[in-house]
Amino acid sequence: QVQLVESGGGSVQAGGSLRLSCAVSGSIGNVNYMGWYRQAPGKQRELVATITSGGSTKSADSVKGRFTISRDNAKNTVALQMNGLKSEDTGVYYCKAQVDVRGNGYIYWGQGTQVTVSS
């Protein structure tokens, strides 16, 4: 069974930093696309940043210059370094990955980790 386990959420004051991590485990092949999404109260889930197995990244305009996504292909982990946090960054952050399982690609989500930024 494939699992995505997130860690690193918490509460911080505006201007502070947090680092989120996500590890993919289970009987898997390649981990292709990995990314972070977030959902604020009363809002739809939105893309924060993504990274391919080759290292190409994409991020939302709202986080450019503040958040950095990275991954370790050998460990099947992805991290999100968040600096200069703002109150509008508050929400539940979810890790997402496209994983090869027995030759087929599947999408998996983590359980989510809360990030709260106080002004």
Legacy VTK file of the C-alpha trace (Angstrom):
# vtk DataFile Version 3.0
C-alpha trace
ASCII
DATASET POLYDATA
POINTS 119 float
0.000 0.000 0.000
1.322 3.427 -0.941
1.448 6.082 1.747
2.393 9.749 1.718
3.365 10.979 5.163
3.745 14.701 5.762
5.479 16.502 8.600
6.636 19.961 9.548
3.473 22.000 9.878
2.811 24.282 12.816
2.165 27.824 13.938
4.442 30.751 13.212
4.294 34.517 13.207
4.206 36.471 9.983
7.641 36.736 8.454
8.724 33.419 9.898
9.685 30.156 8.215
8.555 26.558 8.160
9.747 23.497 6.294
7.332 20.793 5.213
8.415 17.286 4.277
6.616 14.408 2.613
7.817 10.827 2.245
6.370 8.263 -0.148
6.498 4.658 1.019
5.223 1.296 -0.130
5.795 -1.115 -2.956
6.318 1.421 -5.703
8.245 2.045 -8.878
9.123 5.522 -10.024
7.749 8.558 -8.261
7.093 11.003 -11.036
5.344 14.266 -10.334
5.367 15.516 -6.714
3.788 18.633 -5.380
2.268 20.644 -2.575
-1.256 21.994 -2.496
-3.075 23.954 0.193
-6.606 24.623 1.267
-7.608 27.620 3.323
-10.867 27.620 5.305
-13.819 28.142 2.984
-11.668 27.999 -0.136
-10.826 25.424 -2.769
-7.599 23.479 -2.708
-4.951 25.242 -4.764
-1.554 24.430 -6.190
1.428 25.761 -4.273
4.397 24.186 -6.055
5.280 21.105 -8.089
8.461 19.347 -9.128
9.115 16.642 -11.692
11.517 13.738 -11.322
13.924 15.717 -13.491
13.805 18.689 -11.157
11.631 21.077 -13.143
9.552 23.222 -10.824
6.433 25.315 -11.006
4.932 27.493 -8.302
1.972 29.750 -7.706
2.580 33.449 -8.256
1.601 34.122 -4.651
4.549 32.133 -3.294
7.265 32.866 -5.844
10.398 34.192 -4.222
9.295 32.921 -0.797
8.710 29.163 -1.130
11.126 26.612 -2.570
10.239 23.039 -3.486
12.883 20.322 -3.635
13.008 16.546 -3.757
15.315 13.642 -3.050
14.668 10.988 -5.683
16.701 8.358 -3.851
14.541 8.729 -0.729
11.252 9.506 -2.495
10.788 12.652 -0.470
9.702 16.161 -1.319
10.158 19.264 0.801
8.708 22.755 0.813
10.793 25.498 2.397
8.521 28.398 3.267
10.074 31.739 4.117
8.506 35.125 4.629
5.219 33.558 5.657
2.079 35.677 5.516
-1.287 35.250 7.186
-2.790 34.354 3.812
-0.518 31.291 3.697
-2.580 29.741 6.496
-4.247 26.479 5.578
-3.893 22.736 5.379
-1.015 21.727 3.144
-1.252 18.463 1.203
1.455 16.493 -0.514
0.557 14.909 -3.853
2.508 12.405 -5.913
2.084 10.439 -9.113
3.501 7.002 -8.447
4.124 4.000 -10.677
2.615 0.879 -9.128
2.998 -2.379 -11.099
3.437 -0.442 -14.328
0.508 1.945 -13.890
0.551 5.545 -12.710
-1.635 6.532 -9.787
-2.207 9.779 -7.885
-1.860 9.746 -4.114
-2.430 12.424 -1.483
-1.078 12.844 1.995
-3.318 13.402 4.989
-2.492 17.105 5.223
-0.581 19.205 7.718
-1.815 22.456 9.241
0.110 25.686 8.758
-1.053 28.697 10.756
0.510 32.116 10.308
-0.452 34.821 12.773
-0.040 38.495 12.019
LINES 1 120
119 0 1 2 3 4 5 6 7 8 9 10 11 12 13 14 15 16 17 18 19 20 21 22 23 24 25 26 27 28 29 30 31 32 33 34 35 36 37 38 39 40 41 42 43 44 45 46 47 48 49 50 51 52 53 54 55 56 57 58 59 60 61 62 63 64 65 66 67 68 69 70 71 72 73 74 75 76 77 78 79 80 81 82 83 84 85 86 87 88 89 90 91 92 93 94 95 96 97 98 99 100 101 102 103 104 105 106 107 108 109 110 111 112 113 114 115 116 117 118
